[in-house]
Amino acid sequence: MKQDNRGISFVELMIVVAIMSIIIGITGFGINMISGKAADECAQKITYSMQNSRTKAMGKFSLEYILYRDSDNLIKIKEIIQNGPTDTAVETVATVGDKDVTVVYKLSDGSEWTISGSTVLRIEFDRSSGGFAPVLIDPVSGTAKYCEEIKVSKASTVRTITLVPPTGKITMN
């Protein structure tokens, strides 16, 4: 007997489609993991939290914003707020980035520093103008150094947060 086998059945087609969708799903997840989505999220969280801190600083006695890497290698933000000269400071901590994200900040003298276990970025806000206070003052020359840029990166994705010290303007590119 001669059979005519010139095609595929519906069941065979469904099995091939199911296998392909599983392979595509796994590949898509893997691409997301190695892509820079984490850098985008971290940069957005840093930008939002800095803008929020700047607004809070206008009505407080002092506000210090600290960007650091903790013992678990996560990027975190600590906000220390003091409402009055004799009030107790209140600290809040938030995680903004995972261990694969690199954060580098650039000072007005051109030097760049990578956030690590020992290197942190401390920013204070000027209550009267809303601008940024100097990050540090050079003890030899007395020159004030400001943070002008924060770069957040993962894989080939780099997001730049630009800070304008006199005005306190914060933009992300």
C-alpha positions in Angstrom: 0.0 0.0 0.0 1.2 3.4 -0.9 0.5 6.3 1.6 0.5 9.9 0.8 2.7 11.6 3.6 3.2 15.1 2.1 2.6 17.3 5.1 2.6 17.7 8.8 -0.3 17.1 11.2 -1.8 19.7 13.4 -0.3 18.0 16.5 3.2 18.1 15.1 2.8 21.8 14.3 1.6 22.6 17.8 4.6 20.7 19.3 7.1 22.7 17.1 5.4 26.0 18.1 5.5 25.1 21.8 9.2 24.3 21.6 10.0 27.5 19.7 8.1 29.6 22.2 10.0 28.1 25.1 13.4 28.7 23.4 12.4 32.3 22.5 11.2 33.0 26.1 14.5 31.7 27.6 16.5 33.7 25.1 14.6 36.9 25.8 15.0 36.5 29.6 18.8 36.0 29.1 19.1 39.1 26.9 17.3 41.2 29.5 19.7 39.9 32.2 22.9 41.0 30.3 21.4 44.2 28.9 21.4 47.5 30.6 17.9 47.5 32.0 19.3 47.5 35.5 21.4 50.6 34.7 18.3 52.4 33.4 16.3 51.6 36.5 19.2 52.6 38.9 19.7 55.9 37.1 16.0 56.7 37.2 15.8 55.9 40.9 18.9 58.0 41.7 17.5 61.0 39.7 14.1 60.7 41.3 15.5 60.4 44.8 17.8 63.4 44.3 15.0 65.6 43.0 12.9 64.5 45.9 15.7 65.1 48.5 16.3 68.6 47.0 12.6 69.5 47.4 12.7 68.2 51.0 15.8 70.1 51.8 14.1 73.5 51.2 12.0 73.1 54.4 14.4 71.3 56.7 17.4 72.4 58.8 19.7 70.1 57.0 19.6 67.2 54.6 22.5 65.0 53.6 22.2 62.6 50.6 24.7 59.6 50.6 25.1 57.3 47.6 27.1 54.2 48.6 27.6 50.4 48.0 26.7 48.2 51.0 28.3 45.0 52.3 26.0 43.0 49.9 27.4 45.0 47.0 24.1 46.7 46.4 23.9 50.4 45.5 21.9 52.3 48.2 20.9 55.8 49.1 20.8 57.1 52.7 19.0 60.3 53.4 19.7 62.0 56.7 17.2 64.7 57.6 17.4 67.1 60.5 14.3 69.3 61.0 15.8 71.7 63.5 19.1 72.5 65.1 18.3 70.6 68.3 16.2 67.8 66.7 17.4 64.3 66.2 18.4 63.3 62.7 16.1 60.8 60.8 17.7 58.4 58.4 16.1 56.5 55.6 17.8 54.0 53.4 16.7 52.7 49.9 18.2 50.3 47.5 18.5 51.7 44.0 20.8 49.3 42.1 22.0 45.7 42.1 25.6 44.4 42.3 26.2 44.4 38.6 25.6 48.1 38.2 28.6 50.5 38.3 28.2 54.0 39.5 31.0 56.6 38.8 30.8 60.3 39.8 32.8 63.2 38.4 33.8 66.2 40.4 34.3 69.8 39.1 38.1 69.3 39.0 37.7 66.4 36.5 38.5 63.6 38.9 36.2 60.5 38.7 35.4 58.2 41.6 33.7 54.8 41.5 31.2 54.1 44.2 32.6 51.2 46.2 32.7 49.9 49.8 35.1 52.7 50.7 34.1 55.4 48.3 30.8 57.2 48.8 29.2 60.3 47.3 27.9 62.8 49.9 25.7 65.6 48.7 24.2 68.4 50.7 21.7 70.9 49.5 21.8 74.7 50.0 18.4 75.5 51.6 18.4 79.1 50.4 19.0 78.5 46.7 18.2 74.8 46.2 21.6 74.3 44.7 24.3 71.8 45.8 26.8 72.5 48.5 30.4 71.5 47.7 31.2 67.8 48.0 34.6 68.7 49.4 36.9 71.6 49.8 40.6 71.1 48.8 42.6 71.8 52.1 45.6 73.1 50.1 44.0 75.6 47.7 40.7 76.1 49.5 38.9 75.3 46.2 35.4 73.9 46.5 34.7 70.8 44.4 31.1 69.9 43.3 29.7 66.7 41.9 28.8 67.5 38.3 28.0 64.1 36.8 27.0 60.6 37.8 27.4 57.8 35.3 25.4 54.6 35.9 26.4 51.6 33.7 25.9 47.9 33.1 27.2 46.0 30.1 27.2 48.5 27.2 24.4 50.7 28.6 25.6 54.0 30.2 23.2 56.6 31.7 24.5 60.0 32.7 22.9 62.1 35.4 24.0 65.8 35.1 24.0 68.0 38.1 24.1 71.8 38.0 25.6 72.9 41.3 24.4 76.6 41.5 20.8 75.8 40.6 20.4 72.2 41.8 19.0 71.2 38.4 19.2 67.4 37.8 18.8 65.8 34.4 19.3 62.3 33.1 20.4 61.4 29.5 
